Amino acid sequence: MALRVSIDAGASSINISLPRSVGVKLEVDGALTSRNFQDFEMLDGDTWQSRNYDSAVKKIEIDIDAGVSSLNVGWR
């Protein structure tokens, strides 16, 4: 079972820092959004997954709906 997080934002800068031990899947809906996802693999145009997602015990699924935004997701 994964923890589910939903982010709904307009014009914004979103910075997310996650622990390395967690597997993460990102679903992104954002037309004019710049994306910087450190160590993620693109599954399709809107879905990204951390390299450890399948093997991780703890998982987070993040659904991001953003307008004109800058998205940065990385590790601490």
DOKOLRO-811824 format. One record per residue (C-alpha): x, y, z; residue in three letters; residue number from 1. Coordinates in Angstrom, 1 decimal. Layout:
N
(atom (X,Y,Z),"ALA",NUM),
...
This chain:
76
(atom (0.0,0.0,0.0),"MET",1),
(atom (1.3,3.4,-0.9),"ALA",2),
(atom (0.7,6.8,0.7),"LEU",3),
(atom (-1.2,9.0,-1.7),"ARG",4),
(atom (-0.5,12.8,-1.9),"VAL",5),
(atom (-2.4,15.2,-4.2),"SER",6),
(atom (-1.1,18.7,-5.0),"ILE",7),
(atom (-3.3,21.2,-6.9),"ASP",8),
(atom (-1.5,24.4,-7.8),"ALA",9),
(atom (-1.7,27.4,-10.2),"GLY",10),
(atom (1.3,29.4,-11.1),"ALA",11),
(atom (3.9,28.2,-8.6),"SER",12),
(atom (7.3,26.8,-7.8),"SER",13),
(atom (7.0,23.4,-6.1),"ILE",14),
(atom (10.1,21.8,-4.5),"ASN",15),
(atom (9.8,18.3,-3.0),"ILE",16),
(atom (12.6,16.6,-1.1),"SER",17),
(atom (12.1,12.9,-0.3),"LEU",18),
(atom (14.1,10.3,1.7),"PRO",19),
(atom (16.0,7.9,-0.5),"ARG",20),
(atom (14.5,4.8,1.1),"SER",21),
(atom (11.0,5.6,-0.3),"VAL",22),
(atom (9.8,4.5,-3.7),"GLY",23),
(atom (7.9,7.3,-5.5),"VAL",24),
(atom (5.6,7.5,-8.4),"LYS",25),
(atom (4.6,10.9,-9.9),"LEU",26),
(atom (1.5,11.6,-12.0),"GLU",27),
(atom (1.9,15.1,-13.4),"VAL",28),
(atom (-0.8,17.1,-15.2),"ASP",29),
(atom (0.7,20.5,-16.2),"GLY",30),
(atom (0.8,22.0,-19.7),"ALA",31),
(atom (3.3,24.8,-19.2),"LEU",32),
(atom (5.3,23.2,-16.4),"THR",33),
(atom (9.1,22.8,-16.3),"SER",34),
(atom (10.1,19.5,-14.7),"ARG",35),
(atom (13.3,18.5,-12.9),"ASN",36),
(atom (12.9,15.0,-11.5),"PHE",37),
(atom (16.2,13.8,-10.1),"GLN",38),
(atom (16.8,10.0,-10.6),"ASP",39),
(atom (13.3,9.3,-12.0),"PHE",40),
(atom (12.4,7.2,-15.1),"GLU",41),
(atom (9.6,8.4,-17.4),"MET",42),
(atom (7.0,5.6,-17.8),"LEU",43),
(atom (4.9,7.7,-20.2),"ASP",44),
(atom (4.3,11.4,-20.9),"GLY",45),
(atom (2.6,12.0,-17.5),"ASP",46),
(atom (4.0,9.3,-15.2),"THR",47),
(atom (7.5,9.1,-13.6),"TRP",48),
(atom (8.8,6.6,-11.2),"GLN",49),
(atom (11.8,6.4,-8.9),"SER",50),
(atom (14.3,3.6,-9.8),"ARG",51),
(atom (13.7,1.9,-6.5),"ASN",52),
(atom (9.9,2.0,-6.7),"TYR",53),
(atom (9.3,-1.7,-7.2),"ASP",54),
(atom (11.7,-2.8,-4.5),"SER",55),
(atom (10.9,-0.2,-1.9),"ALA",56),
(atom (8.9,-1.2,1.3),"VAL",57),
(atom (7.5,2.3,1.7),"LYS",58),
(atom (5.9,4.0,-1.3),"LYS",59),
(atom (4.4,7.4,-2.1),"ILE",60),
(atom (2.2,8.2,-5.0),"GLU",61),
(atom (2.1,11.9,-5.8),"ILE",62),
(atom (-0.5,13.4,-8.1),"ASP",63),
(atom (0.4,16.9,-9.2),"ILE",64),
(atom (-2.0,19.2,-11.1),"ASP",65),
(atom (-0.2,22.5,-11.8),"ALA",66),
(atom (-0.6,25.4,-14.2),"GLY",67),
(atom (2.4,27.4,-15.2),"VAL",68),
(atom (4.8,26.0,-12.7),"SER",69),
(atom (8.3,24.8,-11.9),"SER",70),
(atom (8.5,21.3,-10.4),"LEU",71),
(atom (11.6,20.0,-8.6),"ASN",72),
(atom (11.6,16.6,-7.0),"VAL",73),
(atom (14.8,15.2,-5.5),"GLY",74),
(atom (16.3,13.3,-2.6),"TRP",75),
(atom (17.7,14.2,0.8),"ARG",76),
